[in-house]
Amino acid sequence: MAQKGQHVVPSGGKWAVRRSGASRATVVVRTQEEAIQRARDIAKNQGTELFVHGRDGRIRDRSSFGKDPVLSKG
């Protein structure tokens, strides 16, 4: 998990929200949808990225809640 932000990852049949670089989950919930909502709230509050991983662990979706440096130029 190299990218900065919140990651929704599978965790023993459940879903975890984990901050980039953290060894422990912020929260573990039963459904991916609940984990996405919790992670989205955190990412919006912190102005960071949200990465949603599939059951295979690969990133399948990404949302940005920070300032886009490309858009802020100019």
Predicted model as a PDB file, atoms N, CA, C, CB and O in Angstrom, pLDDT in the B-factor column:
MODEL        1                                                                  
ATOM      1  N   MET A   1       0.829  -1.188   0.000  1.00 43.00           N  
ATOM      2  CA  MET A   1       0.000   0.000   0.000  1.00 43.00           C  
ATOM      3  C   MET A   1       0.870   1.247   0.000  1.00 43.00           C  
ATOM      4  CB  MET A   1      -0.941   0.001   1.204  1.00 43.00           C  
ATOM      5  O   MET A   1       1.013   1.914   1.024  1.00 43.00           O  
ATOM      6  N   ALA A   2       1.429   1.546  -1.114  1.00 45.00           N  
ATOM      7  CA  ALA A   2       2.365   2.659  -1.191  1.00 45.00           C  
ATOM      8  C   ALA A   2       1.680   4.015  -1.338  1.00 45.00           C  
ATOM      9  CB  ALA A   2       3.302   2.447  -2.339  1.00 45.00           C  
ATOM     10  O   ALA A   2       2.229   5.034  -0.920  1.00 45.00           O  
ATOM     11  N   GLN A   3       0.489   4.035  -1.926  1.00 58.00           N  
ATOM     12  CA  GLN A   3      -0.159   5.314  -2.169  1.00 58.00           C  
ATOM     13  C   GLN A   3      -0.808   5.854  -0.904  1.00 58.00           C  
ATOM     14  CB  GLN A   3      -1.196   5.178  -3.270  1.00 58.00           C  
ATOM     15  O   GLN A   3      -1.386   5.104  -0.118  1.00 58.00           O  
ATOM     16  N   LYS A   4      -0.702   7.178  -0.718  1.00 81.00           N  
ATOM     17  CA  LYS A   4      -1.221   7.833   0.475  1.00 81.00           C  
ATOM     18  C   LYS A   4      -2.742   7.885   0.428  1.00 81.00           C  
ATOM     19  CB  LYS A   4      -0.639   9.248   0.612  1.00 81.00           C  
ATOM     20  O   LYS A   4      -3.327   8.254  -0.591  1.00 81.00           O  
ATOM     21  N   GLY A   5      -3.376   7.515   1.530  1.00 94.00           N  
ATOM     22  CA  GLY A   5      -4.830   7.583   1.602  1.00 94.00           C  
ATOM     23  C   GLY A   5      -5.399   6.428   2.395  1.00 94.00           C  
ATOM     24  O   GLY A   5      -4.716   5.802   3.205  1.00 94.00           O  
ATOM     25  N   GLN A   6      -6.671   6.162   2.140  1.00 97.00           N  
ATOM     26  CA  GLN A   6      -7.391   5.088   2.811  1.00 97.00           C  
ATOM     27  C   GLN A   6      -7.598   3.941   1.834  1.00 97.00           C  
ATOM     28  CB  GLN A   6      -8.747   5.589   3.368  1.00 97.00           C  
ATOM     29  O   GLN A   6      -7.941   4.155   0.672  1.00 97.00           O  
ATOM     30  N   HIS A   7      -7.388   2.726   2.315  1.00 97.00           N  
ATOM     31  CA  HIS A   7      -7.536   1.539   1.482  1.00 97.00           C  
ATOM     32  C   HIS A   7      -8.618   0.639   2.065  1.00 97.00           C  
ATOM     33  CB  HIS A   7      -6.196   0.776   1.366  1.00 97.00           C  
ATOM     34  O   HIS A   7      -8.648   0.386   3.269  1.00 97.00           O  
ATOM     35  N   VAL A   8      -9.504   0.161   1.201  1.00 98.00           N  
ATOM     36  CA  VAL A   8     -10.502  -0.841   1.577  1.00 98.00           C  
ATOM     37  C   VAL A   8      -9.946  -2.172   1.082  1.00 98.00           C  
ATOM     38  CB  VAL A   8     -11.949  -0.523   0.959  1.00 98.00           C  
ATOM     39  O   VAL A   8      -9.761  -2.372  -0.119  1.00 98.00           O  
ATOM     40  N   VAL A   9      -9.681  -3.079   2.022  1.00 97.00           N  
ATOM     41  CA  VAL A   9      -9.020  -4.342   1.686  1.00 97.00           C  
ATOM     42  C   VAL A   9      -9.746  -5.526   2.321  1.00 97.00           C  
ATOM     43  CB  VAL A   9      -7.552  -4.317   2.144  1.00 97.00           C  
ATOM     44  O   VAL A   9     -10.348  -5.387   3.386  1.00 97.00           O  
ATOM     45  N   PRO A  10      -9.692  -6.709   1.660  1.00 97.00           N  
ATOM     46  CA  PRO A  10     -10.282  -7.896   2.272  1.00 97.00           C  
ATOM     47  C   PRO A  10      -9.492  -8.300   3.515  1.00 97.00           C  
ATOM     48  CB  PRO A  10     -10.329  -9.061   1.263  1.00 97.00           C  
ATOM     49  O   PRO A  10      -8.271  -8.161   3.571  1.00 97.00           O  
ATOM     50  N   SER A  11     -10.229  -8.808   4.512  1.00 96.00           N  
ATOM     51  CA  SER A  11      -9.584  -9.174   5.776  1.00 96.00           C  
ATOM     52  C   SER A  11     -10.317 -10.342   6.424  1.00 96.00           C  
ATOM     53  CB  SER A  11      -9.544  -7.968   6.738  1.00 96.00           C  
ATOM     54  O   SER A  11     -11.278 -10.147   7.168  1.00 96.00           O  
ATOM     55  N   GLY A  12      -9.859 -11.547   6.137  1.00 94.00           N  
ATOM     56  CA  GLY A  12     -10.428 -12.730   6.774  1.00 94.00           C  
ATOM     57  C   GLY A  12     -11.929 -12.892   6.595  1.00 94.00           C  
ATOM     58  O   GLY A  12     -12.632 -13.175   7.565  1.00 94.00           O  
ATOM     59  N   GLY A  13     -12.432 -12.723   5.395  1.00 95.00           N  
ATOM     60  CA  GLY A  13     -13.855 -12.859   5.129  1.00 95.00           C  
ATOM     61  C   GLY A  13     -14.653 -11.585   5.405  1.00 95.00           C  
ATOM     62  O   GLY A  13     -15.856 -11.532   5.147  1.00 95.00           O  
ATOM     63  N   LYS A  14     -13.994 -10.582   5.919  1.00 97.00           N  
ATOM     64  CA  LYS A  14     -14.620  -9.285   6.162  1.00 97.00           C  
ATOM     65  C   LYS A  14     -13.864  -8.242   5.354  1.00 97.00           C  
ATOM     66  CB  LYS A  14     -14.625  -8.925   7.688  1.00 97.00           C  
ATOM     67  O   LYS A  14     -13.042  -8.591   4.506  1.00 97.00           O  
ATOM     68  N   TRP A  15     -14.136  -6.955   5.610  1.00 98.00           N  
ATOM     69  CA  TRP A  15     -13.476  -5.870   4.893  1.00 98.00           C  
ATOM     70  C   TRP A  15     -12.903  -4.883   5.881  1.00 98.00           C  
ATOM     71  CB  TRP A  15     -14.447  -5.168   3.935  1.00 98.00           C  
ATOM     72  O   TRP A  15     -13.551  -4.526   6.865  1.00 98.00           O  
ATOM     73  N   ALA A  16     -11.687  -4.443   5.619  1.00 98.00           N  
ATOM     74  CA  ALA A  16     -11.000  -3.519   6.522  1.00 98.00           C  
ATOM     75  C   ALA A  16     -10.739  -2.189   5.826  1.00 98.00           C  
ATOM     76  CB  ALA A  16      -9.678  -4.130   7.019  1.00 98.00           C  
ATOM     77  O   ALA A  16     -10.540  -2.128   4.613  1.00 98.00           O  
ATOM     78  N   VAL A  17     -10.744  -1.132   6.623  1.00 98.00           N  
ATOM     79  CA  VAL A  17     -10.302   0.187   6.185  1.00 98.00           C  
ATOM     80  C   VAL A  17      -8.937   0.380   6.828  1.00 98.00           C  
ATOM     81  CB  VAL A  17     -11.332   1.346   6.589  1.00 98.00           C  
ATOM     82  O   VAL A  17      -8.792   0.299   8.047  1.00 98.00           O  
ATOM     83  N   ARG A  18      -7.945   0.635   5.994  1.00 97.00           N  
ATOM     84  CA  ARG A  18      -6.581   0.753   6.497  1.00 97.00           C  
ATOM     85  C   ARG A  18      -5.916   1.984   5.884  1.00 97.00           C  
ATOM     86  CB  ARG A  18      -5.762  -0.528   6.182  1.00 97.00           C  
ATOM     87  O   ARG A  18      -5.969   2.195   4.672  1.00 97.00           O  
ATOM     88  N   ARG A  19      -5.300   2.778   6.726  1.00 96.00           N  
ATOM     89  CA  ARG A  19      -4.541   3.940   6.257  1.00 96.00           C  
ATOM     90  C   ARG A  19      -3.262   3.446   5.593  1.00 96.00           C  
ATOM     91  CB  ARG A  19      -4.217   4.923   7.435  1.00 96.00           C  
ATOM     92  O   ARG A  19      -2.686   2.452   6.033  1.00 96.00           O  
ATOM     93  N   SER A  20      -2.818   4.113   4.559  1.00 94.00           N  
ATOM     94  CA  SER A  20      -1.574   3.736   3.879  1.00 94.00           C  
ATOM     95  C   SER A  20      -0.434   3.635   4.877  1.00 94.00           C  
ATOM     96  CB  SER A  20      -1.225   4.751   2.775  1.00 94.00           C  
ATOM     97  O   SER A  20      -0.217   4.539   5.684  1.00 94.00           O  
ATOM     98  N   GLY A  21       0.287   2.533   4.815  1.00 93.00           N  
ATOM     99  CA  GLY A  21       1.444   2.336   5.671  1.00 93.00           C  
ATOM    100  C   GLY A  21       1.133   1.815   7.059  1.00 93.00           C  
ATOM    101  O   GLY A  21       2.055   1.484   7.805  1.00 93.00           O  
ATOM    102  N   ALA A  22      -0.136   1.731   7.430  1.00 94.00           N  
ATOM    103  CA  ALA A  22      -0.509   1.257   8.768  1.00 94.00           C  
ATOM    104  C   ALA A  22      -0.498  -0.275   8.812  1.00 94.00           C  
ATOM    105  CB  ALA A  22      -1.910   1.798   9.168  1.00 94.00           C  
ATOM    106  O   ALA A  22      -0.875  -0.938   7.846  1.00 94.00           O  
ATOM    107  N   SER A  23      -0.065  -0.813   9.930  1.00 91.00           N  
ATOM    108  CA  SER A  23      -0.063  -2.265  10.073  1.00 91.00           C  
ATOM    109  C   SER A  23      -1.402  -2.780  10.603  1.00 91.00           C  
ATOM    110  CB  SER A  23       1.068  -2.698  11.000  1.00 91.00           C  
ATOM    111  O   SER A  23      -1.733  -3.954  10.434  1.00 91.00           O  
ATOM    112  N   ARG A  24      -2.165  -1.895  11.243  1.00 95.00           N  
ATOM    113  CA  ARG A  24      -3.465  -2.291  11.788  1.00 95.00           C  
ATOM    114  C   ARG A  24      -4.588  -1.547  11.080  1.00 95.00           C  
ATOM    115  CB  ARG A  24      -3.522  -2.025  13.303  1.00 95.00           C  
ATOM    116  O   ARG A  24      -4.416  -0.415  10.626  1.00 95.00           O  
ATOM    117  N   ALA A  25      -5.729  -2.195  10.994  1.00 97.00           N  
ATOM    118  CA  ALA A  25      -6.886  -1.588  10.345  1.00 97.00           C  
ATOM    119  C   ALA A  25      -7.510  -0.533  11.253  1.00 97.00           C  
ATOM    120  CB  ALA A  25      -7.927  -2.662   9.976  1.00 97.00           C  
ATOM    121  O   ALA A  25      -7.497  -0.660  12.477  1.00 97.00           O  
ATOM    122  N   THR A  26      -8.054   0.507  10.631  1.00 96.00           N  
ATOM    123  CA  THR A  26      -8.805   1.519  11.356  1.00 96.00           C  
ATOM    124  C   THR A  26     -10.112   0.915  11.840  1.00 96.00           C  
ATOM    125  CB  THR A  26      -9.065   2.762  10.471  1.00 96.00           C  
ATOM    126  O   THR A  26     -10.539   1.150  12.971  1.00 96.00           O  
ATOM    127  N   VAL A  27     -10.748   0.126  10.965  1.00 97.00           N  
ATOM    128  CA  VAL A  27     -12.017  -0.527  11.288  1.00 97.00           C  
ATOM    129  C   VAL A  27     -12.164  -1.765  10.403  1.00 97.00           C  
ATOM    130  CB  VAL A  27     -13.227   0.453  11.090  1.00 97.00           C  
ATOM    131  O   VAL A  27     -11.678  -1.785   9.272  1.00 97.00           O  
ATOM    132  N   VAL A  28     -12.836  -2.797  10.922  1.00 98.00           N  
ATOM    133  CA  VAL A  28     -13.158  -3.989  10.148  1.00 98.00           C  
ATOM    134  C   VAL A  28     -14.671  -4.162  10.210  1.00 98.00           C  
ATOM    135  CB  VAL A  28     -12.401  -5.265  10.694  1.00 98.00           C  
ATOM    136  O   VAL A  28     -15.262  -4.164  11.290  1.00 98.00           O  
ATOM    137  N   VAL A  29     -15.296  -4.309   9.032  1.00 98.00           N  
ATOM    138  CA  VAL A  29     -16.750  -4.421   8.937  1.00 98.00           C  
ATOM    139  C   VAL A  29     -17.131  -5.638   8.101  1.00 98.00           C  
ATOM    140  CB  VAL A  29     -17.357  -3.140   8.331  1.00 98.00           C  
ATOM    141  O   VAL A  29     -16.272  -6.273   7.490  1.00 98.00           O  
ATOM    142  N   ARG A  30     -18.421  -5.958   8.076  1.00 98.00           N  
ATOM    143  CA  ARG A  30     -18.865  -7.170   7.385  1.00 98.00           C  
ATOM    144  C   ARG A  30     -18.941  -7.037   5.876  1.00 98.00           C  
ATOM    145  CB  ARG A  30     -20.195  -7.569   7.897  1.00 98.00           C  
ATOM    146  O   ARG A  30     -18.674  -8.003   5.161  1.00 98.00           O  
ATOM    147  N   THR A  31     -19.301  -5.857   5.372  1.00 98.00           N  
ATOM    148  CA  THR A  31     -19.480  -5.725   3.928  1.00 98.00           C  
ATOM    149  C   THR A  31     -18.494  -4.727   3.319  1.00 98.00           C  
ATOM    150  CB  THR A  31     -20.907  -5.295   3.618  1.00 98.00           C  
ATOM    151  O   THR A  31     -18.022  -3.803   3.981  1.00 98.00           O  
ATOM    152  N   GLN A  32     -18.203  -4.944   2.048  1.00 97.00           N  
ATOM    153  CA  GLN A  32     -17.322  -4.027   1.340  1.00 97.00           C  
ATOM    154  C   GLN A  32     -17.978  -2.655   1.226  1.00 97.00           C  
ATOM    155  CB  GLN A  32     -16.974  -4.577  -0.056  1.00 97.00           C  
ATOM    156  O   GLN A  32     -17.301  -1.634   1.355  1.00 97.00           O  
ATOM    157  N   GLU A  33     -19.278  -2.621   0.988  1.00 97.00           N  
ATOM    158  CA  GLU A  33     -19.973  -1.340   0.848  1.00 97.00           C  
ATOM    159  C   GLU A  33     -19.860  -0.496   2.113  1.00 97.00           C  
ATOM    160  CB  GLU A  33     -21.442  -1.572   0.511  1.00 97.00           C  
ATOM    161  O   GLU A  33     -19.651   0.715   2.033  1.00 97.00           O  
ATOM    162  N   GLU A  34     -19.997  -1.121   3.274  1.00 98.00           N  
ATOM    163  CA  GLU A  34     -19.852  -0.389   4.535  1.00 98.00           C  
ATOM    164  C   GLU A  34     -18.422   0.129   4.697  1.00 98.00           C  
ATOM    165  CB  GLU A  34     -20.230  -1.291   5.730  1.00 98.00           C  
ATOM    166  O   GLU A  34     -18.209   1.254   5.151  1.00 98.00           O  
ATOM    167  N   ALA A  35     -17.452  -0.698   4.322  1.00 98.00           N  
ATOM    168  CA  ALA A  35     -16.049  -0.285   4.413  1.00 98.00           C  
ATOM    169  C   ALA A  35     -15.769   0.887   3.474  1.00 98.00           C  
ATOM    170  CB  ALA A  35     -15.114  -1.467   4.083  1.00 98.00           C  
ATOM    171  O   ALA A  35     -15.042   1.812   3.836  1.00 98.00           O  
ATOM    172  N   ILE A  36     -16.340   0.852   2.271  1.00 98.00           N  
ATOM    173  CA  ILE A  36     -16.146   1.937   1.317  1.00 98.00           C  
ATOM    174  C   ILE A  36     -16.711   3.239   1.875  1.00 98.00           C  
ATOM    175  CB  ILE A  36     -16.806   1.598  -0.030  1.00 98.00           C  
ATOM    176  O   ILE A  36     -16.072   4.287   1.776  1.00 98.00           O  
ATOM    177  N   GLN A  37     -17.904   3.176   2.460  1.00 98.00           N  
ATOM    178  CA  GLN A  37     -18.512   4.385   3.008  1.00 98.00           C  
ATOM    179  C   GLN A  37     -17.667   4.972   4.142  1.00 98.00           C  
ATOM    180  CB  GLN A  37     -19.924   4.082   3.510  1.00 98.00           C  
ATOM    181  O   GLN A  37     -17.453   6.183   4.201  1.00 98.00           O  
ATOM    182  N   ARG A  38     -17.192   4.109   5.036  1.00 98.00           N  
ATOM    183  CA  ARG A  38     -16.353   4.578   6.154  1.00 98.00           C  
ATOM    184  C   ARG A  38     -15.053   5.185   5.631  1.00 98.00           C  
ATOM    185  CB  ARG A  38     -16.041   3.412   7.130  1.00 98.00           C  
ATOM    186  O   ARG A  38     -14.633   6.249   6.087  1.00 98.00           O  
ATOM    187  N   ALA A  39     -14.419   4.509   4.674  1.00 98.00           N  
ATOM    188  CA  ALA A  39     -13.163   4.998   4.107  1.00 98.00           C  
ATOM    189  C   ALA A  39     -13.380   6.301   3.345  1.00 98.00           C  
ATOM    190  CB  ALA A  39     -12.546   3.942   3.181  1.00 98.00           C  
ATOM    191  O   ALA A  39     -12.541   7.200   3.403  1.00 98.00           O  
ATOM    192  N   ARG A  40     -14.496   6.407   2.635  1.00 97.00           N  
ATOM    193  CA  ARG A  40     -14.809   7.636   1.897  1.00 97.00           C  
ATOM    194  C   ARG A  40     -14.942   8.815   2.850  1.00 97.00           C  
ATOM    195  CB  ARG A  40     -16.104   7.465   1.083  1.00 97.00           C  
ATOM    196  O   ARG A  40     -14.421   9.897   2.581  1.00 97.00           O  
ATOM    197  N   ASP A  41     -15.635   8.608   3.959  1.00 97.00           N  
ATOM    198  CA  ASP A  41     -15.791   9.667   4.955  1.00 97.00           C  
ATOM    199  C   ASP A  41     -14.439  10.135   5.492  1.00 97.00           C  
ATOM    200  CB  ASP A  41     -16.672   9.182   6.108  1.00 97.00           C  
ATOM    201  O   ASP A  41     -14.193  11.334   5.630  1.00 97.00           O  
ATOM    202  N   ILE A  42     -13.564   9.168   5.793  1.00 96.00           N  
ATOM    203  CA  ILE A  42     -12.233   9.497   6.318  1.00 96.00           C  
ATOM    204  C   ILE A  42     -11.418  10.241   5.256  1.00 96.00           C  
ATOM    205  CB  ILE A  42     -11.486   8.209   6.769  1.00 96.00           C  
ATOM    206  O   ILE A  42     -10.788  11.255   5.555  1.00 96.00           O  
ATOM    207  N   ALA A  43     -11.430   9.738   4.018  1.00 95.00           N  
ATOM    208  CA  ALA A  43     -10.654  10.356   2.940  1.00 95.00           C  
ATOM    209  C   ALA A  43     -11.136  11.782   2.659  1.00 95.00           C  
ATOM    210  CB  ALA A  43     -10.747   9.506   1.661  1.00 95.00           C  
ATOM    211  O   ALA A  43     -10.324  12.680   2.436  1.00 95.00           O  
ATOM    212  N   LYS A  44     -12.449  11.987   2.669  1.00 94.00           N  
ATOM    213  CA  LYS A  44     -12.985  13.343   2.470  1.00 94.00           C  
ATOM    214  C   LYS A  44     -12.521  14.268   3.583  1.00 94.00           C  
ATOM    215  CB  LYS A  44     -14.528  13.320   2.412  1.00 94.00           C  
ATOM    216  O   LYS A  44     -12.103  15.397   3.327  1.00 94.00           O  
ATOM    217  N   ASN A  45     -12.595  13.791   4.812  1.00 94.00           N  
ATOM    218  CA  ASN A  45     -12.205  14.584   5.972  1.00 94.00           C  
ATOM    219  C   ASN A  45     -10.719  14.953   5.928  1.00 94.00           C  
ATOM    220  CB  ASN A  45     -12.517  13.819   7.258  1.00 94.00           C  
ATOM    221  O   ASN A  45     -10.338  16.058   6.313  1.00 94.00           O  
ATOM    222  N   GLN A  46      -9.888  14.028   5.458  1.00 92.00           N  
ATOM    223  CA  GLN A  46      -8.443  14.245   5.420  1.00 92.00           C  
ATOM    224  C   GLN A  46      -7.949  14.831   4.100  1.00 92.00           C  
ATOM    225  CB  GLN A  46      -7.735  12.950   5.680  1.00 92.00           C  
ATOM    226  O   GLN A  46      -6.791  15.232   3.990  1.00 92.00           O  
ATOM    227  N   GLY A  47      -8.826  14.880   3.103  1.00 92.00           N  
ATOM    228  CA  GLY A  47      -8.421  15.385   1.790  1.00 92.00           C  
ATOM    229  C   GLY A  47      -7.416  14.483   1.107  1.00 92.00           C  
ATOM    230  O   GLY A  47      -6.458  14.965   0.502  1.00 92.00           O  
ATOM    231  N   THR A  48      -7.624  13.163   1.199  1.00 94.00           N  
ATOM    232  CA  THR A  48      -6.685  12.204   0.625  1.00 94.00           C  
ATOM    233  C   THR A  48      -7.378  11.338  -0.424  1.00 94.00           C  
ATOM    234  CB  THR A  48      -6.074  11.320   1.728  1.00 94.00           C  
ATOM    235  O   THR A  48      -8.459  11.674  -0.909  1.00 94.00           O  
ATOM    236  N   GLU A  49      -6.751  10.238  -0.761  1.00 95.00           N  
ATOM    237  CA  GLU A  49      -7.257   9.304  -1.771  1.00 95.00           C  
ATOM    238  C   GLU A  49      -7.996   8.141  -1.113  1.00 95.00           C  
ATOM    239  CB  GLU A  49      -6.103   8.774  -2.641  1.00 95.00           C  
ATOM    240  O   GLU A  49      -7.758   7.805   0.047  1.00 95.00           O  
ATOM    241  N   LEU A  50      -8.891   7.540  -1.880  1.00 96.00           N  
ATOM    242  CA  LEU A  50      -9.577   6.315  -1.468  1.00 96.00           C  
ATOM    243  C   LEU A  50      -9.253   5.251  -2.500  1.00 96.00           C  
ATOM    244  CB  LEU A  50     -11.134   6.530  -1.332  1.00 96.00           C  
ATOM    245  O   LEU A  50      -9.470   5.455  -3.694  1.00 96.00           O  
ATOM    246  N   PHE A  51      -8.735   4.115  -2.049  1.00 96.00           N  
ATOM    247  CA  PHE A  51      -8.411   2.995  -2.919  1.00 96.00           C  
ATOM    248  C   PHE A  51      -9.253   1.802  -2.494  1.00 96.00           C  
ATOM    249  CB  PHE A  51      -6.888   2.657  -2.868  1.00 96.00           C  
ATOM    250  O   PHE A  51      -9.215   1.387  -1.336  1.00 96.00           O  
ATOM    251  N   VAL A  52     -10.019   1.250  -3.444  1.00 98.00           N  
ATOM    252  CA  VAL A  52     -10.848   0.082  -3.156  1.00 98.00           C  
ATOM    253  C   VAL A  52     -10.199  -1.119  -3.830  1.00 98.00           C  
ATOM    254  CB  VAL A  52     -12.330   0.284  -3.650  1.00 98.00           C  
ATOM    255  O   VAL A  52     -10.024  -1.147  -5.048  1.00 98.00           O  
ATOM    256  N   HIS A  53      -9.844  -2.110  -3.015  1.00 97.00           N  
ATOM    257  CA  HIS A  53      -9.223  -3.333  -3.514  1.00 97.00           C  
ATOM    258  C   HIS A  53     -10.281  -4.418  -3.666  1.00 97.00           C  
ATOM    259  CB  HIS A  53      -8.092  -3.804  -2.570  1.00 97.00           C  
ATOM    260  O   HIS A  53     -11.243  -4.466  -2.899  1.00 97.00           O  
ATOM    261  N   GLY A  54     -10.102  -5.289  -4.657  1.00 97.00           N  
ATOM    262  CA  GLY A  54     -10.980  -6.437  -4.823  1.00 97.00           C  
ATOM    263  C   GLY A  54     -10.543  -7.573  -3.917  1.00 97.00           C  
ATOM    264  O   GLY A  54      -9.563  -7.450  -3.182  1.00 97.00           O  
ATOM    265  N   ARG A  55     -11.265  -8.668  -3.972  1.00 95.00           N  
ATOM    266  CA  ARG A  55     -10.908  -9.839  -3.150  1.00 95.00           C  
ATOM    267  C   ARG A  55      -9.513 -10.363  -3.462  1.00 95.00           C  
ATOM    268  CB  ARG A  55     -11.924 -10.953  -3.358  1.00 95.00           C  
ATOM    269  O   ARG A  55      -8.884 -11.001  -2.618  1.00 95.00           O  
ATOM    270  N   ASP A  56      -9.025 -10.093  -4.677  1.00 95.00           N  
ATOM    271  CA  ASP A  56      -7.682 -10.539  -5.063  1.00 95.00           C  
ATOM    272  C   ASP A  56      -6.592  -9.594  -4.565  1.00 95.00           C  
ATOM    273  CB  ASP A  56      -7.592 -10.668  -6.574  1.00 95.00           C  
ATOM    274  O   ASP A  56      -5.406  -9.855  -4.767  1.00 95.00           O  
ATOM    275  N   GLY A  57      -6.987  -8.493  -3.913  1.00 92.00           N  
ATOM    276  CA  GLY A  57      -6.026  -7.549  -3.366  1.00 92.00           C  
ATOM    277  C   GLY A  57      -5.601  -6.439  -4.315  1.00 92.00           C  
ATOM    278  O   GLY A  57      -4.927  -5.495  -3.904  1.00 92.00           O  
ATOM    279  N   ARG A  58      -5.992  -6.546  -5.586  1.00 96.00           N  
ATOM    280  CA  ARG A  58      -5.621  -5.529  -6.572  1.00 96.00           C  
ATOM    281  C   ARG A  58      -6.588  -4.346  -6.507  1.00 96.00           C  
ATOM    282  CB  ARG A  58      -5.606  -6.132  -7.995  1.00 96.00           C  
ATOM    283  O   ARG A  58      -7.779  -4.517  -6.249  1.00 96.00           O  
ATOM    284  N   ILE A  59      -6.061  -3.153  -6.744  1.00 96.00           N  
ATOM    285  CA  ILE A  59      -6.898  -1.954  -6.732  1.00 96.00           C  
ATOM    286  C   ILE A  59      -7.867  -2.019  -7.904  1.00 96.00           C  
ATOM    287  CB  ILE A  59      -6.031  -0.660  -6.799  1.00 96.00           C  
ATOM    288  O   ILE A  59      -7.457  -2.200  -9.050  1.00 96.00           O  
ATOM    289  N   ARG A  60      -9.169  -1.868  -7.605  1.00 96.00           N  
ATOM    290  CA  ARG A  60     -10.187  -1.905  -8.650  1.00 96.00           C  
ATOM    291  C   ARG A  60     -10.891  -0.575  -8.836  1.00 96.00           C  
ATOM    292  CB  ARG A  60     -11.198  -2.963  -8.338  1.00 96.00           C  
ATOM    293  O   ARG A  60     -11.575  -0.368  -9.839  1.00 96.00           O  
ATOM    294  N   ASP A  61     -10.729   0.336  -7.872  1.00 97.00           N  
ATOM    295  CA  ASP A  61     -11.357   1.649  -7.972  1.00 97.00           C  
ATOM    296  C   ASP A  61     -10.566   2.643  -7.133  1.00 97.00           C  
ATOM    297  CB  ASP A  61     -12.841   1.598  -7.513  1.00 97.00           C  
ATOM    298  O   ASP A  61      -9.919   2.285  -6.149  1.00 97.00           O  
ATOM    299  N   ARG A  62     -10.639   3.904  -7.555  1.00 95.00           N  
ATOM    300  CA  ARG A  62      -9.865   4.939  -6.859  1.00 95.00           C  
ATOM    301  C   ARG A  62     -10.633   6.248  -6.939  1.00 95.00           C  
ATOM    302  CB  ARG A  62      -8.430   5.095  -7.475  1.00 95.00           C  
ATOM    303  O   ARG A  62     -11.192   6.583  -7.984  1.00 95.00           O  
ATOM    304  N   SER A  63     -10.663   6.989  -5.835  1.00 94.00           N  
ATOM    305  CA  SER A  63     -11.288   8.310  -5.797  1.00 94.00           C  
ATOM    306  C   SER A  63     -10.345   9.267  -5.088  1.00 94.00           C  
ATOM    307  CB  SER A  63     -12.678   8.264  -5.083  1.00 94.00           C  
ATOM    308  O   SER A  63      -9.644   8.885  -4.151  1.00 94.00           O  
ATOM    309  N   SER A  64     -10.334  10.512  -5.544  1.00 92.00           N  
ATOM    310  CA  SER A  64      -9.473  11.517  -4.937  1.00 92.00           C  
ATOM    311  C   SER A  64     -10.322  12.590  -4.270  1.00 92.00           C  
ATOM    312  CB  SER A  64      -8.538  12.143  -5.988  1.00 92.00           C  
ATOM    313  O   SER A  64     -11.269  13.107  -4.862  1.00 92.00           O  
ATOM    314  N   PHE A  65      -9.971  12.915  -3.037  1.00 89.00           N  
ATOM    315  CA  PHE A  65     -10.678  13.946  -2.289  1.00 89.00           C  
ATOM    316  C   PHE A  65      -9.735  15.089  -1.906  1.00 89.00           C  
ATOM    317  CB  PHE A  65     -11.321  13.345  -1.034  1.00 89.00           C  
ATOM    318  O   PHE A  65     -10.073  15.935  -1.077  1.00 89.00           O  
ATOM    319  N   GLY A  66      -8.551  15.103  -2.518  1.00 78.00           N  
ATOM    320  CA  GLY A  66      -7.572  16.159  -2.258  1.00 78.00           C  
ATOM    321  C   GLY A  66      -7.580  17.153  -3.400  1.00 78.00           C  
ATOM    322  O   GLY A  66      -8.367  17.039  -4.340  1.00 78.00           O  
ATOM    323  N   LYS A  67      -6.700  18.122  -3.305  1.00 66.00           N  
ATOM    324  CA  LYS A  67      -6.571  19.109  -4.371  1.00 66.00           C  
ATOM    325  C   LYS A  67      -5.720  18.529  -5.486  1.00 66.00           C  
ATOM    326  CB  LYS A  67      -5.957  20.429  -3.840  1.00 66.00           C  
ATOM    327  O   LYS A  67      -4.618  18.037  -5.245  1.00 66.00           O  
ATOM    328  N   ASP A  68      -6.225  18.587  -6.683  1.00 57.00           N  
ATOM    329  CA  ASP A  68      -5.502  18.093  -7.850  1.00 57.00           C  
ATOM    330  C   ASP A  68      -4.491  19.162  -8.281  1.00 57.00           C  
ATOM    331  CB  ASP A  68      -6.490  17.740  -9.021  1.00 57.00           C  
ATOM    332  O   ASP A  68      -4.897  20.259  -8.664  1.00 57.00           O  
ATOM    333  N   PRO A  69      -3.175  18.867  -8.227  1.00 58.00           N  
ATOM    334  CA  PRO A  69      -2.172  19.874  -8.571  1.00 58.00           C  
ATOM    335  C   PRO A  69      -2.277  20.345 -10.021  1.00 58.00           C  
ATOM    336  CB  PRO A  69      -0.789  19.324  -8.318  1.00 58.00           C  
ATOM    337  O   PRO A  69      -1.896  21.476 -10.321  1.00 58.00           O  
ATOM    338  N   VAL A  70      -2.774  19.519 -10.912  1.00 53.00           N  
ATOM    339  CA  VAL A  70      -2.922  19.904 -12.310  1.00 53.00           C  
ATOM    340  C   VAL A  70      -4.030  20.938 -12.446  1.00 53.00           C  
ATOM    341  CB  VAL A  70      -3.219  18.673 -13.190  1.00 53.00           C  
ATOM    342  O   VAL A  70      -3.876  21.921 -13.171  1.00 53.00           O  
ATOM    343  N   LEU A  71      -5.144  20.724 -11.755  1.00 45.00           N  
ATOM    344  CA  LEU A  71      -6.277  21.632 -11.843  1.00 45.00           C  
ATOM    345  C   LEU A  71      -6.036  22.946 -11.117  1.00 45.00           C  
ATOM    346  CB  LEU A  71      -7.503  20.969 -11.290  1.00 45.00           C  
ATOM    347  O   LEU A  71      -6.599  23.972 -11.498  1.00 45.00           O  
ATOM    348  N   SER A  72      -5.208  22.930 -10.076  1.00 42.00           N  
ATOM    349  CA  SER A  72      -4.984  24.145  -9.309  1.00 42.00           C  
ATOM    350  C   SER A  72      -3.979  25.087  -9.965  1.00 42.00           C  
ATOM    351  CB  SER A  72      -4.515  23.791  -7.928  1.00 42.00           C  
ATOM    352  O   SER A  72      -3.843  26.235  -9.541  1.00 42.00           O  
ATOM    353  N   LYS A  73      -3.274  24.618 -10.993  1.00 43.00           N  
ATOM    354  CA  LYS A  73      -2.350  25.496 -11.731  1.00 43.00           C  
ATOM    355  C   LYS A  73      -3.164  26.297 -12.741  1.00 43.00           C  
ATOM    356  CB  LYS A  73      -1.213  24.668 -12.450  1.00 43.00           C  
ATOM    357  O   LYS A  73      -4.067  25.769 -13.390  1.00 43.00           O  
ATOM    358  N   GLY A  74      -2.837  27.545 -12.860  1.00 42.00           N  
ATOM    359  CA  GLY A  74      -3.349  28.214 -13.935  1.00 42.00           C  
ATOM    360  C   GLY A  74      -4.398  29.118 -14.021  1.00 42.00           C  
ATOM    361  O   GLY A  74      -4.700  29.612 -15.108  1.00 42.00           O  
TER     362      GLY A  74                                                      
ENDMDL                                                                          
END                                                                             
